Amino acid sequence: MLTAVVLFAIVPASVILVLGLVARVVAAQRVNAPVVQYTAPRGSTVFRDALLVDADRRAPSAALIDLAVKRKVRLIAGAPGTREPIGVELTDGVVLTADETALLETLFGPEHTGTRLRRFSADRRALAGRLKTLLLNTEHGLARDGLIAERRVTWPGTTLTSLAYLGMLVEGLFIVFALIGGDLPALVATLVALALTIATIFVTPAWWRRFLPAATPIREHLAGLRRYLEVAEADRLRALQSPSGAELRADASVPAPFADAVGEASAPLARFHLNERLLPYAVLFGVEREWIAKLKLEAETLSHTNLDTLGDLVEVTADVATAIDAVGNVVELTSALGDLVDGAGSVVEGVGGIFEAFGS
């Protein structure tokens, strides 16, 4: 019986596991970063970039944090230990783009409860549905721009998963026969085959996007940005001080709202704003806590300077860090949001209310 187990269980299980690993490698479609990048790709958005690096689950939170970094919204956490929803306020006089408005309506829905904060319970399913729709719409936009194929690649995942379940049925029969016959070697071999089959189900991607050649420059740029976010501080400083990365070039490193504040070439403040702008991308790449810690350290350093222009420019980092800590992790951030309110505390009712209130 051991020979039969090897031929009809272990060998097939090993083959489909190898094919599953190959499918995972192919699905990753990895690109190399020719150089370290320290700015986001021009003309893109955090949400679109999230799909280009297969960070779908982190896209909504990263896009919301991007709005906070741009000072378009403010995140307000509840009392410590209460697990209350996170409040979101629109900044007075803010002008939102169509994509930003779509994100806010997706997160908060066209309706509201009339209360300051809303707890998500039954609403979680509706939120998940709206987020899925927004992701699909963004994916279709990328396809129209020629960055990804219109259809996802699904057949390898479907085929290998089906074979795995079929293999589990065969292995189940072998386990029964081994137990009845008291064949311990055959039983152990069958359990090994079963473990390989189960591993196939976990390692095989259900689907993946096929990135087109036009997406390669953007994806290489994002890979370079990831290198910047992950490298050690000394390597990061060398990249910024290289001929192609001088960090105090006004057109590259200093956000427009703060250009006057750092007009006298205040390197620490310029570097803080550069790094703060990259916080949404740190979320995409899963290094947000390390990046927040770095920003806090930089903010602490700045607080001891005599910069009259500093003001409240470092408060965003504290707000984002508090919000993430309040909900446990960044992926849960968008599931813990309360109603959207404007600077005066009035609930904004969907896209129409946003446009009406701020003339966007």
Backbone hydrogen bonds in HBPLUS format (Angstrom, degrees):
<---DONOR---> <-ACCEPTOR-->    atom                        ^
c    i                          cat <-CA-CA->   ^        H-A-AA   ^      H-
h    n   atom  resd res      DA  || num        DHA   H-A  angle D-A-AA Bond
n    s   type  num  typ     dist DA aas  dist angle  dist       angle   num
A0005-VAL N   A0001-MET O   2.97 MM   4  6.31 154.1  2.04 152.5 160.0     1
A0006-VAL N   A0002-LEU O   2.98 MM   4  6.26 157.4  2.03 149.3 155.0     2
A0007-LEU N   A0003-THR O   2.97 MM   4  6.22 164.9  1.99 153.6 157.2     3
A0008-PHE N   A0004-ALA O   2.85 MM   4  5.80 163.3  1.87 150.9 155.8     4
A0009-ALA N   A0005-VAL O   2.81 MM   4  5.07 127.2  2.09 135.3 141.4     5
A0010-ILE N   A0005-VAL O   3.00 MM   5  6.44 155.2  2.06 147.2 155.2     6
A0011-VAL N   A0006-VAL O   2.99 MM   5  6.01 162.8  2.02 159.4 162.3     7
A0013-ALA N   A0009-ALA O   2.96 MM   4  5.94 157.1  2.01 146.1 153.6     8
A0014-SER N   A0010-ILE O   2.87 MM   4  6.00 155.0  1.93 150.5 157.3     9
A0015-VAL N   A0011-VAL O   2.99 MM   4  6.21 157.2  2.04 152.6 158.8    10
A0016-ILE N   A0012-PRO O   3.03 MM   4  6.29 169.8  2.04 156.7 157.9    11
A0017-LEU N   A0013-ALA O   3.06 MM   4  6.13 146.6  2.17 140.0 149.4    12
A0018-VAL N   A0014-SER O   3.01 MM   4  6.23 159.1  2.05 148.1 153.1    13
A0019-LEU N   A0015-VAL O   2.97 MM   4  6.26 160.9  2.01 150.1 155.7    14
A0020-GLY N   A0016-ILE O   2.85 MM   4  5.99 145.1  1.97 136.9 146.6    15
A0021-LEU N   A0017-LEU O   2.94 MM   4  6.27 152.3  2.01 148.9 155.7    16
A0022-VAL N   A0018-VAL O   2.91 MM   4  6.21 155.4  1.97 149.5 156.8    17
A0023-ALA N   A0019-LEU O   2.87 MM   4  6.11 155.7  1.93 145.3 152.0    18
A0024-ARG N   A0020-GLY O   3.00 MM   4  6.28 148.4  2.10 141.8 150.0    19
A0025-VAL N   A0021-LEU O   3.04 MM   4  6.35 156.6  2.09 148.3 153.8    20
A0026-VAL N   A0022-VAL O   2.91 MM   4  6.17 164.5  1.93 155.4 159.7    21
A0027-ALA N   A0023-ALA O   2.84 MM   4  5.93 155.6  1.90 145.5 152.7    22
A0028-ALA N   A0024-ARG O   3.15 MM   4  6.32 142.7  2.30 141.6 149.7    23
A0029-GLN N   A0026-VAL O   3.23 MM   3  5.61 134.8  2.44 106.5 116.7    24
A0049-ASP N   A0045-THR O   2.94 MM   4  6.13 165.2  1.96 154.7 159.5    25
A0050-ALA N   A0046-VAL O   2.89 MM   4  6.04 141.2  2.04 142.9 153.1    26
A0051-LEU N   A0048-ARG O   3.17 MM   3  5.47 124.9  2.49 102.2 114.4    27
A0052-LEU N   A0048-ARG O   3.27 MM   4  6.63 143.1  2.42 141.6 152.0    28
A0052-LEU N   A0049-ASP O   3.07 MM   3  4.96 122.4  2.42  91.8 107.1    29
A0053-VAL N   A0050-ALA O   3.27 MM   3  5.36 149.8  2.36  97.9 106.7    30
A0055-ALA N   A0050-ALA O   2.76 MM   5  4.91 176.0  1.76 152.4 151.3    31
A0054-ASP N   A0051-LEU O   3.29 MM   3  4.80 164.9  2.31  95.6  98.5    32
A0058-ARG N   A0055-ALA O   3.12 MM   3  5.55 136.5  2.32 109.7 121.0    33
A0059-ALA N   A0056-ASP O   3.12 MM   3  5.14 149.9  2.22 101.5 110.7    34
A0062-ALA N   A0058-ARG O   2.96 MM   4  6.04 163.6  1.99 159.9 165.4    35
A0063-ALA N   A0059-ALA O   2.90 MM   4  6.03 160.0  1.94 156.2 161.4    36
A0064-LEU N   A0060-PRO O   2.96 MM   4  6.18 153.0  2.03 147.0 154.4    37
A0065-ILE N   A0061-SER O   2.91 MM   4  6.13 160.9  1.95 151.1 156.2    38
A0066-ASP N   A0062-ALA O   2.89 MM   4  6.08 142.0  2.03 139.4 150.6    39
A0067-LEU N   A0063-ALA O   3.13 MM   4  6.48 145.3  2.26 139.6 147.3    40
A0067-LEU N   A0064-LEU O   3.09 MM   3  5.14 120.3  2.46  94.8 108.9    41
A0068-ALA N   A0064-LEU O   3.09 MM   4  6.50 148.3  2.19 142.2 151.3    42
A0069-VAL N   A0065-ILE O   2.81 MM   4  6.11 159.1  1.85 152.9 158.2    43
A0070-LYS N   A0066-ASP O   2.97 MM   4  6.16 146.2  2.09 142.1 151.1    44
A0072-LYS N   A0067-LEU O   2.89 MM   5  5.25 161.6  1.92 166.8 161.5    45
A0071-ARG N   A0068-ALA O   2.94 MM   3  4.97 156.6  1.99 106.0 112.1    46
A0091-THR N   A0072-LYS O   2.95 MM  19  5.24 170.1  1.96 132.9 132.1    47
A0074-ARG N   A0089-GLU O   2.74 MM  15  5.10 140.6  1.89 142.0 154.5    48
A0089-GLU N   A0074-ARG O   2.96 MM  15  5.10 160.6  2.00 143.8 150.1    49
A0076-ILE N   A0087-GLY O   2.73 MM  11  4.71 163.2  1.76 145.8 145.3    50
A0087-GLY N   A0076-ILE O   2.67 MM  11  4.71 152.5  1.74 161.9 152.5    51
A0082-THR N   A0079-ALA O   3.14 MM   3  5.68 158.5  2.18 142.7 141.3    52
A0086-ILE N   A0336-ALA O   2.40 MM 250  5.74 158.4  1.45 156.9 164.0    53
A0338-GLY N   A0086-ILE O   2.69 MM 252  5.48 160.9  1.73 144.1 139.9    54
A0341-VAL N   A0088-VAL O   3.09 MM 253  6.46 169.2  2.11 163.3 166.6    55
A0090-LEU N   A0341-VAL O   2.88 MM 251  6.37 152.4  1.95 149.1 158.1    56
A0094-VAL N   A0091-THR O   3.18 MM   3  5.55 153.9  2.25 139.7 134.8    57
A0101-THR N   A0097-THR O   2.92 MM   4  6.15 156.4  1.98 150.3 156.9    58
A0102-ALA N   A0098-ALA O   2.94 MM   4  6.14 157.0  1.99 146.6 152.9    59
A0103-LEU N   A0099-ASP O   3.00 MM   4  6.25 150.8  2.08 143.3 151.0    60
A0104-LEU N   A0100-GLU O   3.08 MM   4  6.37 161.8  2.12 148.3 152.0    61
A0105-GLU N   A0101-THR O   2.98 MM   4  6.25 160.4  2.02 153.6 158.9    62
A0106-THR N   A0102-ALA O   2.96 MM   4  6.07 150.9  2.05 142.0 150.4    63
A0107-LEU N   A0103-LEU O   2.98 MM   4  6.25 154.9  2.04 150.8 157.2    64
A0108-PHE N   A0104-LEU O   2.97 MM   4  6.07 156.4  2.03 148.3 154.4    65
A0109-GLY N   A0105-GLU O   2.61 MM   4  4.90 140.8  1.75 136.0 143.6    66
A0124-ARG N   A0121-SER O   3.28 MM   3  5.58 161.3  2.32 105.0 110.4    67
A0127-LEU N   A0123-ASP O   2.87 MM   4  6.13 160.3  1.91 158.5 164.5    68
A0128-ALA N   A0124-ARG O   2.91 MM   4  6.15 160.4  1.95 149.6 154.4    69
A0129-GLY N   A0125-ARG O   3.02 MM   4  6.26 152.8  2.09 144.7 151.9    70
A0130-ARG N   A0126-ALA O   3.00 MM   4  6.30 155.9  2.06 149.7 155.7    71
A0131-LEU N   A0127-LEU O   2.91 MM   4  6.15 160.0  1.95 155.0 160.6    72
A0132-LYS N   A0128-ALA O   2.97 MM   4  6.13 154.8  2.04 144.5 151.3    73
A0133-THR N   A0129-GLY O   3.06 MM   4  6.31 154.0  2.13 143.0 149.8    74
A0134-LEU N   A0130-ARG O   2.96 MM   4  6.25 157.4  2.01 148.0 154.0    75
A0135-LEU N   A0131-LEU O   2.93 MM   4  6.16 157.4  1.98 149.9 155.9    76
A0136-LEU N   A0132-LYS O   2.95 MM   4  6.19 159.2  2.00 148.2 153.8    77
A0137-ASN N   A0133-THR O   2.89 MM   4  6.11 158.4  1.93 150.6 156.8    78
A0138-THR N   A0134-LEU O   2.94 MM   4  6.13 156.4  1.99 146.2 152.6    79
A0139-GLU N   A0135-LEU O   2.85 MM   4  6.06 154.1  1.92 146.2 154.1    80
A0140-HIS N   A0136-LEU O   2.88 MM   4  6.14 155.0  1.94 148.9 155.1    81
A0141-GLY N   A0137-ASN O   2.98 MM   4  6.24 147.2  2.09 141.0 150.2    82
A0142-LEU N   A0138-THR O   2.99 MM   4  6.34 151.1  2.07 148.2 155.4    83
A0143-ALA N   A0139-GLU O   3.00 MM   4  6.31 148.3  2.10 144.0 153.2    84
A0144-ARG N   A0140-HIS O   2.90 MM   4  6.19 153.6  1.97 147.4 154.2    85
A0145-ASP N   A0141-GLY O   3.05 MM   4  6.29 141.7  2.20 140.5 150.7    86
A0147-LEU N   A0142-LEU O   2.96 MM   5  5.39 162.4  1.99 164.9 159.1    87
A0146-GLY N   A0143-ALA O   3.01 MM   3  5.07 158.6  2.05 105.0 110.7    88
A0212-LEU N   A0147-LEU O   2.87 MM  65  5.21 169.4  1.88 132.4 135.4    89
A0149-ALA N   A0210-ARG O   2.88 MM  61  5.47 152.9  1.96 153.0 162.1    90
A0153-VAL N   A0208-TRP O   2.88 MM  55  5.35 170.8  1.89 165.2 162.2    91
A0208-TRP N   A0153-VAL O   3.10 MM  55  5.35 137.1  2.30 132.2 144.7    92
A0158-THR N   A0154-THR O   3.05 MM   4  6.25 167.7  2.07 161.8 165.8    93
A0159-THR N   A0155-TRP O   2.90 MM   4  5.87 167.4  1.92 151.7 155.6    94
A0160-LEU N   A0156-PRO O   2.94 MM   4  5.97 172.1  1.95 152.5 155.1    95
A0161-THR N   A0157-GLY O   2.98 MM   4  5.88 155.7  2.04 141.9 149.3    96
A0162-SER N   A0158-THR O   3.03 MM   4  6.09 155.7  2.09 141.7 148.5    97
A0163-LEU N   A0159-THR O   2.98 MM   4  6.25 159.9  2.02 150.6 156.2    98
A0164-ALA N   A0160-LEU O   2.89 MM   4  6.07 146.8  2.00 141.0 150.5    99
A0165-TYR N   A0161-THR O   3.03 MM   4  6.33 158.3  2.07 150.2 154.4   100
A0166-LEU N   A0162-SER O   3.00 MM   4  6.25 154.4  2.07 146.8 154.4   101
A0167-GLY N   A0163-LEU O   2.82 MM   4  6.02 152.7  1.89 144.1 152.1   102
A0168-MET N   A0164-ALA O   2.94 MM   4  6.23 144.9  2.06 144.1 153.6   103
A0169-LEU N   A0165-TYR O   3.22 MM   4  6.55 145.1  2.35 140.2 148.0   104
A0169-LEU N   A0166-LEU O   3.16 MM   3  5.26 124.4  2.48  96.0 109.5   105
A0170-VAL N   A0166-LEU O   3.20 MM   4  6.61 159.5  2.25 149.7 154.2   106
A0171-GLU N   A0167-GLY O   2.84 MM   4  6.07 164.2  1.87 153.2 158.0   107
A0172-GLY N   A0168-MET O   2.84 MM   4  5.95 143.8  1.97 137.8 147.7   108
A0173-LEU N   A0169-LEU O   3.12 MM   4  6.49 149.6  2.22 145.5 152.4   109
A0173-LEU N   A0170-VAL O   3.11 MM   3  5.23 119.2  2.50  96.3 110.6   110
A0174-PHE N   A0170-VAL O   3.04 MM   4  6.43 156.9  2.09 149.8 156.4   111
A0175-ILE N   A0171-GLU O   2.93 MM   4  6.18 151.7  2.01 146.6 154.0   112
A0176-VAL N   A0172-GLY O   3.13 MM   4  6.42 158.1  2.18 145.3 150.3   113
A0177-PHE N   A0173-LEU O   2.97 MM   4  6.30 167.3  1.99 155.7 158.5   114
A0178-ALA N   A0174-PHE O   2.82 MM   4  5.95 155.7  1.88 148.2 155.5   115
A0179-LEU N   A0175-ILE O   2.94 MM   4  6.12 155.8  2.00 148.5 154.6   116
A0180-ILE N   A0176-VAL O   2.95 MM   4  6.20 158.8  1.99 150.9 157.0   117
A0181-GLY N   A0177-PHE O   2.87 MM   4  6.00 160.4  1.91 147.6 153.3   118
A0182-GLY N   A0178-ALA O   2.83 MM   4  5.68 113.0  2.29 133.6 148.6   119
A0183-ASP N   A0178-ALA O   2.99 MM   5  4.96 142.5  2.13 140.1 146.7   120
A0187-LEU N   A0183-ASP O   3.02 MM   4  6.23 149.9  2.11 146.3 155.6   121
A0188-VAL N   A0184-LEU O   2.93 MM   4  6.20 163.7  1.96 161.9 164.6   122
A0189-ALA N   A0185-PRO O   2.95 MM   4  6.13 163.6  1.98 149.3 154.1   123
A0190-THR N   A0186-ALA O   2.92 MM   4  6.05 152.1  2.00 143.0 150.6   124
A0191-LEU N   A0187-LEU O   2.98 MM   4  6.25 153.7  2.05 148.7 155.7   125
A0192-VAL N   A0188-VAL O   3.01 MM   4  6.31 148.5  2.11 146.7 155.4   126
A0193-ALA N   A0189-ALA O   3.01 MM   4  6.32 157.8  2.06 145.7 151.5   127
A0194-LEU N   A0190-THR O   2.84 MM   4  6.12 150.5  1.93 146.1 154.8   128
A0195-ALA N   A0191-LEU O   2.95 MM   4  6.18 152.3  2.02 142.5 149.4   129
A0196-LEU N   A0192-VAL O   3.01 MM   4  6.34 156.4  2.07 150.5 156.7   130
A0197-THR N   A0193-ALA O   2.95 MM   4  6.20 153.1  2.03 145.7 153.3   131
A0198-ILE N   A0194-LEU O   2.93 MM   4  6.18 161.2  1.97 152.2 156.5   132
A0199-ALA N   A0195-ALA O   2.96 MM   4  6.13 154.7  2.02 145.2 152.5   133
A0200-THR N   A0196-LEU O   3.06 MM   4  6.33 142.4  2.20 140.1 149.6   134
A0200-THR N   A0197-THR O   3.13 MM   3  5.10 122.6  2.47  92.7 107.0   135
A0201-ILE N   A0197-THR O   3.37 MM   4  6.80 149.8  2.47 145.0 151.1   136
A0202-PHE N   A0198-ILE O   3.35 MM   4  6.74 149.0  2.45 144.7 152.5   137
A0203-VAL N   A0199-ALA O   2.94 MM   4  6.16 156.1  2.00 155.9 162.3   138
A0204-THR N   A0200-THR O   3.05 MM   4  5.87 149.2  2.15 149.4 154.5   139
A0215-ALA N   A0212-LEU O   2.89 MM   3  5.61 153.6  1.96 123.7 131.2   140
A0216-THR N   A0213-PRO O   3.05 MM   3  5.35 154.1  2.12 109.9 117.8   141
A0219-ARG N   A0215-ALA O   2.93 MM   4  6.10 166.7  1.94 162.4 166.9   142
A0220-GLU N   A0216-THR O   2.81 MM   4  5.94 152.3  1.89 155.0 162.5   143
A0221-HIS N   A0217-PRO O   2.97 MM   4  6.14 151.4  2.05 139.5 147.5   144
A0222-LEU N   A0218-ILE O   2.90 MM   4  6.22 157.1  1.95 150.3 156.4   145
A0223-ALA N   A0219-ARG O   2.90 MM   4  6.09 148.0  2.00 139.1 148.1   146
A0224-GLY N   A0220-GLU O   2.90 MM   4  6.19 150.0  1.99 144.8 152.8   147
A0225-LEU N   A0221-HIS O   2.90 MM   4  6.23 145.4  2.02 143.9 154.4   148
A0226-ARG N   A0222-LEU O   2.87 MM   4  6.14 150.2  1.96 144.0 152.0   149
A0227-ARG N   A0223-ALA O   3.05 MM   4  6.35 149.9  2.14 141.2 148.9   150
A0228-TYR N   A0224-GLY O   3.11 MM   4  6.44 152.0  2.20 141.4 148.3   151
A0229-LEU N   A0225-LEU O   2.99 MM   4  6.31 153.5  2.06 148.7 155.7   152
A0230-GLU N   A0226-ARG O   2.99 MM   4  6.14 138.1  2.17 145.4 156.3   153
A0230-GLU N   A0227-ARG O   3.23 MM   3  5.18 129.7  2.50  93.3 106.3   154
A0231-VAL N   A0227-ARG O   2.89 MM   4  5.81 141.0  2.04 152.7 159.5   155
A0236-ARG N   A0232-ALA O   2.93 MM   4  6.19 153.4  2.00 153.7 162.5   156
A0237-LEU N   A0233-GLU O   2.95 MM   4  6.19 158.6  2.00 153.7 158.1   157
A0238-ARG N   A0234-ALA O   3.05 MM   4  6.31 153.9  2.12 144.9 152.1   158
A0239-ALA N   A0235-ASP O   3.03 MM   4  6.28 152.0  2.11 144.6 151.5   159
A0240-LEU N   A0236-ARG O   3.03 MM   4  6.33 155.1  2.09 147.4 154.1   160
A0241-GLN N   A0237-LEU O   2.97 MM   4  6.10 144.2  2.10 145.1 154.6   161
A0242-SER N   A0239-ALA O   3.39 MM   3  5.30 162.9  2.42  99.0 103.8   162
A0245-GLY N   A0242-SER O   2.92 MM   3  5.05 160.4  1.96 111.2 117.5   163
A0249-ARG N   A0246-ALA O   3.39 MM   3  6.14 159.8  2.43 125.0 123.9   164
A0252-ALA N   A0249-ARG O   3.02 MM   3  5.56 160.9  2.06 118.4 124.5   165
A0253-SER N   A0249-ARG O   3.04 MM   4  5.96 176.4  2.04 177.0 177.2   166
A0258-PHE N   A0255-PRO O   2.89 MM   3  5.57 150.5  1.98 121.6 130.7   167
A0259-ALA N   A0256-ALA O   3.15 MM   3  5.11 172.1  2.16 110.6 113.0   168
A0261-ALA N   A0258-PHE O   3.01 MM   3  5.03 114.4  2.45  94.9 111.6   169
A0262-VAL N   A0258-PHE O   3.16 MM   4  6.48 139.7  2.33 152.0 161.5   170
A0263-GLY N   A0260-ASP O   3.24 MM   3  4.88 167.3  2.25 102.5 103.2   171
A0265-ALA N   A0262-VAL O   2.97 MM   3  5.47 139.8  2.13 126.1 124.7   172
A0270-ALA N   A0266-SER O   2.97 MM   4  6.13 163.0  2.00 159.5 165.2   173
A0271-ARG N   A0267-ALA O   2.89 MM   4  6.01 161.6  1.92 155.4 160.1   174
A0272-PHE N   A0268-PRO O   2.95 MM   4  6.14 151.4  2.03 141.7 149.9   175
A0273-HIS N   A0269-LEU O   3.05 MM   4  6.33 163.8  2.08 152.9 155.3   176
A0274-LEU N   A0270-ALA O   2.98 MM   4  6.18 154.5  2.04 146.7 154.4   177
A0275-ASN N   A0271-ARG O   2.94 MM   4  6.12 166.6  1.95 152.7 155.6   178
A0276-GLU N   A0272-PHE O   2.78 MM   4  5.97 149.6  1.87 148.1 158.0   179
A0277-ARG N   A0273-HIS O   3.04 MM   4  6.13 157.6  2.09 145.0 149.1   180
A0278-LEU N   A0275-ASN O   3.12 MM   3  5.20 137.2  2.32  96.8 108.8   181
A0279-LEU N   A0276-GLU O   3.05 MM   3  5.32 166.1  2.07 112.4 116.6   182
A0281-TYR N   A0278-LEU O   3.01 MM   3  5.27 121.7  2.36 104.5 119.4   183
A0282-ALA N   A0278-LEU O   2.92 MM   4  6.28 142.1  2.07 149.9 162.1   184
A0282-ALA N   A0279-LEU O   3.07 MM   3  4.90 122.0  2.42  93.1 108.5   185
A0283-VAL N   A0279-LEU O   3.06 MM   4  6.42 144.7  2.18 147.8 156.9   186
A0284-LEU N   A0280-PRO O   3.15 MM   4  6.55 150.9  2.24 138.9 146.0   187
A0285-PHE N   A0281-TYR O   3.06 MM   4  6.30 152.1  2.14 145.1 151.4   188
A0287-VAL N   A0282-ALA O   2.86 MM   5  5.06 154.8  1.92 153.2 152.5   189
A0286-GLY N   A0283-VAL O   3.15 MM   3  5.09 161.4  2.18 103.1 108.6   190
A0291-TRP N   A0287-VAL O   3.02 MM   4  6.22 157.1  2.07 150.9 158.1   191
A0292-ILE N   A0288-GLU O   2.78 MM   4  5.92 155.0  1.85 148.9 155.6   192
A0293-ALA N   A0289-ARG O   3.00 MM   4  6.13 158.3  2.04 143.7 149.7   193
A0294-LYS N   A0290-GLU O   3.03 MM   4  6.30 149.4  2.13 140.4 148.6   194
A0295-LEU N   A0291-TRP O   2.90 MM   4  6.20 157.3  1.95 147.9 153.9   195
A0296-LYS N   A0292-ILE O   2.83 MM   4  6.07 156.6  1.88 152.6 159.0   196
A0297-LEU N   A0293-ALA O   3.04 MM   4  6.26 154.2  2.11 142.8 149.3   197
A0298-GLU N   A0294-LYS O   2.94 MM   4  6.26 157.5  1.99 149.5 155.8   198
A0299-ALA N   A0295-LEU O   2.77 MM   4  5.97 158.1  1.81 150.1 156.7   199
A0300-GLU N   A0296-LYS O   2.86 MM   4  6.06 153.3  1.93 146.1 153.2   200
A0301-THR N   A0297-LEU O   2.99 MM   4  6.26 152.1  2.07 143.8 151.3   201
A0302-LEU N   A0298-GLU O   2.87 MM   4  6.17 156.6  1.92 149.6 156.1   202
A0303-SER N   A0299-ALA O   2.89 MM   4  6.09 143.1  2.03 143.2 153.4   203
A0304-HIS N   A0301-THR O   3.22 MM   3  5.66 154.3  2.29 107.3 114.6   204
A0305-THR N   A0302-LEU O   2.94 MM   3  5.26 165.0  1.96 115.0 118.9   205
A0310-LEU N   A0307-LEU O   3.28 MM   3  5.55 168.5  2.30 109.0 112.3   206
A0313-LEU N   A0310-LEU O   2.99 MM   3  5.81 166.2  2.01 152.2 156.1   207
A0315-GLU N   A0312-ASP O   3.23 MM   3  5.53 169.7  2.25 116.6 117.8   208
A0319-ASP N   A0315-GLU O   3.01 MM   4  6.30 159.8  2.05 155.9 161.9   209
A0320-VAL N   A0316-VAL O   2.89 MM   4  6.10 168.8  1.90 163.9 165.6   210
A0321-ALA N   A0317-THR O   2.96 MM   4  6.05 167.0  1.97 150.6 154.8   211
A0322-THR N   A0318-ALA O   2.94 MM   4  6.02 159.6  1.98 146.8 152.5   212
A0323-ALA N   A0319-ASP O   2.97 MM   4  6.15 156.3  2.02 146.4 153.1   213
A0324-ILE N   A0320-VAL O   2.97 MM   4  6.21 163.6  2.00 156.2 159.8   214
A0325-ASP N   A0321-ALA O   2.98 MM   4  6.13 162.4  2.01 148.3 153.7   215
A0326-ALA N   A0322-THR O   2.91 MM   4  6.03 146.3  2.03 142.9 152.2   216
A0327-VAL N   A0323-ALA O   3.31 MM   4  6.58 143.3  2.45 143.7 151.0   217
A0328-GLY N   A0324-ILE O   3.00 MM   4  6.04 122.8  2.34 143.2 158.1   218
A0332-GLU N   A0329-ASN O   3.18 MM   3  5.70 136.6  2.38 109.1 119.2   219
A0333-LEU N   A0330-VAL O   3.12 MM   3  5.11 156.8  2.18 102.3 109.5   220
A0335-SER N   A0332-GLU O   3.08 MM   3  5.27 142.1  2.23 104.1 115.5   221
A0336-ALA N   A0333-LEU O   3.09 MM   3  5.42 161.6  2.13 111.1 116.8   222
A0348-VAL N   A0340-LEU O   3.03 MM   8  5.92 167.8  2.05 146.2 149.2   223
A0342-ASP N   A0346-SER O   2.92 MM   4  5.53 153.0  1.99 146.8 153.0   224
A0345-GLY N   A0342-ASP O   2.92 MM   3  5.36 164.9  1.94 118.2 122.9   225
A0353-GLY N   A0349-GLU O   3.16 MM   4  4.81 147.9  2.27 134.3 132.6   226
A0354-ILE N   A0350-GLY O   3.10 MM   4  6.42 150.2  2.20 147.0 156.0   227
A0354-ILE N   A0351-VAL O   3.07 MM   3  5.06 116.4  2.49  94.5 110.4   228
A0355-PHE N   A0351-VAL O   2.96 MM   4  6.23 169.7  1.97 164.4 164.9   229
A0356-GLU N   A0352-GLY O   2.96 MM   4  6.04 158.6  2.00 144.4 151.2   230
A0357-ALA N   A0353-GLY O   2.89 MM   4  5.89 152.4  1.97 140.6 147.8   231
A0358-PHE N   A0354-ILE O   3.04 MM   4  6.10 151.0  2.12 148.4 155.4   232
A0359-GLY N   A0355-PHE O   2.72 MM   4  5.10 125.8  2.01 143.3 147.7   233
